[in-house]
């Protein structure tokens, strides 16, 4: 691995590790509202879902997404559209609201499934599987 590739990998890994995503946000909300014990189920579901997503990408889903231009663009456009929608929703809020406790009952399966709709997880998984 050349020094420029190693530098790019370290910058990428740092940016992905320290930028908060839905996993960090939801696990924080769960722990703050229900305590660490109830949040642990979700905290265990995240790496389980991440492992399944990486396996799927490594076993061919990543090649399929990166190999079919229309599918690759669909992932990019849907991710950008979702982030713009979130930004728009946040910009229209006058204050932070309280979380509805009933919406914070997240099952293990929902925690696993979150990885498959998490655009940050997809970008990381596709980037990592493209290098294999």
Secondary structure, 3 states (H helix, E strand, C coil): CCHHHHHHHHHHHHHHHHCCCHHHHHHHHHHHHHCHHHHHHHHHHHHHHHHHHHHHHHHHHHHHHHHCHHHHHHHHHHHHHHHHHHHHHHHCCCCCCCCCHHHHCCCHHHHHHHHHHCHHHHHHHHHHHHCC
